[in-house]
Amino acid sequence: MFEIRPMSPELYRQQTRRITLVIAGLFIALALLLSTFCVQLFGTPGGDNFRWNLLGVLAGLALTVALVRVQLWPRPWMAPAVYGWQLKRSLMRIGNAMHRIKEGVASGDPAAMKLLRFYHLGLTQMHQLDGNLSDLSQMAREIDQHREAMEAQGLDVEQNCLDPAWLEALKGYGK
């Protein structure tokens, strides 16, 4: 279950930039080392060693991905990047079912109403964290209308947790 947490956009961007530089540096170092190693081991002096360089870069990429997921992902200093990835992943799951969600909202289904509200709150936070407020302003009216519809039904508008059961409840729509 994913939960939206309050976060400073400025601090988030600062920390994720630092994390990006660390991971990019790790990739560059591994790619250079493995490319050099492949050329030294398999290459021919003065020959075309492009494929060995490419193999080293691809191996560096694979090793970087593995190190990030296995070793770095659980580290506390990676928390902002992990949170951003989980937020975007949650929004993508909801976006993939949006046609069913809109059908459920149109029929007044509480699970669909809550899911759409979570989506709006998550999207708002994502745009704030990314510093992309122009796209958010285009959705303000839709977000406000949906919040008012939830209040009219007596539903809680603070939907900060994504309940997977809400997505399961919508399987009947859109068929």
N, C-alpha and C positions, 0 to 999 in steps of 0.2 A: 504494500500500500504506500503510495507516494504522497507526501505532505508538502504543501507550499509553506516555505518558511520566510519570514521577513529578512531582507538582505539589502545592504547598501549597494546601489548600482556602481558608484565610483570605486568602492573597495573591491567589488566583484570583478570589474573590468581590470583593475590594477593587478589583482591576484591571478586572473586567468591569462593576462599578458605575460606575467612572469612564468607561469606554468608552461605556456606555449613556447617561450624561449628556451626553457630547460629541455623540453621534449624535442624541439627542433635541434638544439645543440647535441643532444644524445644521438639523434638520428644521423646528423652530419658526421659525428665522430665515428659511429659504427659503420656507416656507409663507406667512409674513407678507409678505415682500417680493413674492412672486409674486402673492399675492391683491391686494395694494395695486396692483401694476402692472396686473393684469387689470382691476380696477375703474376705474383711471385711464384705461386705454386704451379699454375697451369699455363701461364702465358709464354709467349715466345719473344725473346729480345728483339726489338725493332719491328715486330710483327703487329698485326691488327689484333688488339686485345680488347676490343669493344665489348664482346660478349662476356668476357671475364669481369670487366668493370661493371657491366649491367648486372651480372649475377651477384657481385658483391653489394651493389646498391639495393637490389631486391632482398638479399639476405639481411642487410642492415635494416631495411624497412620491416621485415618480418620479425626480427629480433627486437626492434624498438616497440612494435605493437605488443609483442609478448611481454616485454619488461614493463610496459605501462600497465597492461591489464593485470598481470600477476603480482608485480612488486610495488609499483607506484600507486595504483588505484586505491588501495586501502589506507594510504598515508594521510595524516591529517592535513598537510599542506596542499593536497590534491582535492580537498573537499569542495571548493568552489567549482572546479571543472566537472567533478562528478555530479554535483547538484545540477548544474546547467545541462549536462547530458541527460540526466534522469528527467528533468523538467521537459526538455524538448522531446524526449522519447515518449513521455506520457501524453503530451499534446499531439504527437503524431498518431498514437494509438486511437485517440479520440477523433482526430481528423479523418482517419481511415473509415470510421463508422458514422461520420457526420450526417449522411443521408438518412440513416436509421434514427439518429438522435433527433433530427429536425422533424421527422414523422412522429416520434414519441412526444416531442414538445408540442406539436400541433394538436395531438390528442390529449394533452394534459397529463401525461405520464410523469409522476414525481421523480422516478429514477432518471429519466431523460432530462427533466428540468434541472436536477442537481448536477448531472453530468455536464450539461451545457454551461451552467454557472461555474463549475470547476474549470472548464475550458476557458471561459472568459477571464477568470482570475489568473489562471496560469499564463495565458497569452499576454495579459496586462503586465505581469511580472517579467515575462521573457522580453517583451519590448522595452521595458524600463531597464532591465539589466544590460541589454544590448545597446541601449541608447537610441532606439528606433521609435521615437514617439510619434512620428508623422503617420505611420501605418496604424498606430493605436487610436489616433484621433478620428480616423475614418470609421472605426468600429464603435465609437463611444455611444452613439444613438442606439444601436442594436443591443449593446451591453446594458444600457440603462432600461430599455424596454423589457428585456428579459428579467432583470432584477425586479422591476415593478410587477411583472406577471407572477413571479415567485412570491413576492410579498402579498399579492392579492389572493394567492392560494394558501397563504399561511406557512410557506416553506422557509426554512432558514437559508438566508442568502450567503452565510459564511461557509462555503463549501471548499475548505482548504485541503481536504484529503480525497484522493481518488480511490473510490471503492470499486474493485474489479467486478463486484456483483452488479453494479450499475450497467456495465457493458454487457454482461451476461443477460440481464433482464431485457435488453433491447434486441436480442437475436431474432425475435419474432417479427420485427419491423423490416420493411424493405424487401420482402420476399414476394 
